[in-house]
Amino acid sequence: MTDAQRDVAARMTDAAVALLDSLDDAQREIAQWPIADHDERTRWFYTPTDHGGLPLLAMRPRQQQLTHRLVASGLSRAGYVTVTTVMGLDNVLDMSEGWTSTWGRERGRDPQLYYVRVFGDPSGGEPWGWRFGGHHVSVNHVIVDGEVAGTTPIFIGADPASAPLLGPHPLRPLAGAEDLGRELVRSLDEGQLHEALLSPVAPTDLVSANRPAYGTGDGDLPLPLSAVWRQRFDGELLARIDRVQALAEAEAGLTADHLQALRLTRVPRGIAATSLAPAQREMLRALLDVYVHRIPDELADVETAKYATDDVLGPLRFAWAGSTDVGAGHYYRVQGADLLAEYDNTQRGANHVHTVWRNPRLDFGVDVLRAHYDARHLDPHHGHDHH
């Protein structure tokens, strides 16, 4: 571990301690959770649901500022600007929906309904972690032995994906993820595209959804929209959500056969990087940079170095579904043994983007935490001696 990586962990620790110290007892009871609560720690969302933790809405301005300081400690400057822009888009979305959306709350689209939760004690020397999330944002970090041991999953979405600004240029927070993916797929020749194309129709959401782990068993299918929430819906609200999903799938022409072709398996599918030309492999690296450079530069540089050589990049596979035209529904994923970058843009006339970066071994720092506790003969799910 480099000094720079230790510095990132130290910044997170300082920010988390300052935030917790600013809270009263009632706030802290909500904001701080045992790291041994594995089920809660690995629950994450990207819908406008209760993400678990203390919302900005329940904080004083200084506490909100300290929360933003913690969030910024876990992101690059570009990542932080993107995340805070996405948070502000809830106001734009509220306007586009005629100020009527509720999702069972007084205000359904609310840029203050972003939640922070710290797992464990950041000042105690033992493993700890933190999560920040709300609509279209989920940031998860785990720190073990003074090192940032897990930085995924990290989700960023945008609705609208493109919106007007004053002047000729639109606001497109996730333009890089869209444009670089399309540039790569359009560069493929007919034979390469045949390998890369999973389905002529894109799914209406990420196939991995918000599962704690992905690609298990026979492979994942997209979850029903109503399942990607903390609360369970019933009555008219459930019926409305089901109608929204059914309409989106019908408009896309999505069938059961398409969904089967889109299954997310642990063994990657699509075209291998070894089958790409040198210039196309550079496009793939540029696309990956958009995902890994969400996190602080010191950590992102370590990740990008992993794919600097063709022998390491080679096993990655790039898969596409849907159209390659701007404004039409499309989906892609880049997958390897230790990486999943997944993207979907189909909803609201292909103006609603979801993106996520994941690592099956290091999501929520699971493997590192397990090794830490095994070395001390402790149970990572309960935090006590299991002998």
Sequence and secondary structure as in RCSB ss.txt:
>XXXX:A:sequence
MTDAQRDVAARMTDAAVALLDSLDDAQREIAQWPIADHDERTRWFYTPTDHGGLPLLAMRPRQQQLTHRLVASGL
SRAGYVTVTTVMGLDNVLDMSEGWTSTWGRERGRDPQLYYVRVFGDPSGGEPWGWRFGGHHVSVNHVIVDGEVAG
TTPIFIGADPASAPLLGPHPLRPLAGAEDLGRELVRSLDEGQLHEALLSPVAPTDLVSANRPAYGTGDGDLPLPL
SAVWRQRFDGELLARIDRVQALAEAEAGLTADHLQALRLTRVPRGIAATSLAPAQREMLRALLDVYVHRIPDELA
DVETAKYATDDVLGPLRFAWAGSTDVGAGHYYRVQGADLLAEYDNTQRGANHVHTVWRNPRLDFGVDVLRAHYDA
RHLDPHHGHDHH
>XXXX:A:secstr
  HHHHHHHHHHHHHHHHHHHHS HHHHHHHEE TT HHHHT    SSS  SSEEGGGS HHHHHHHHHHHHHTS
 HHHHHHHHHHHHHHHHHHHHTTT   TTSS SS TT  EEEEES TTSSS EEEEEEETTEEEEEEEETTEEEE
 B EEEEESSSSB  SSS  B TTHHHHHHHHHHHHH  HHHHHHHEEESS  SS SSTT SS S TT B    G
GGSSSS   HHHHHHHHHHHHHHHHHHT  HHHHHHT B SS  SEEGGGS HHHHHHHHHHHHHHHTTS HHHH
HHHHHTTSSHHHHTT EEEEEE  STTS EEEEEEETTEEEEEEE HHHH  EEEEEE TTTBTTHHHHHHHHHH
TTB TTT SB  
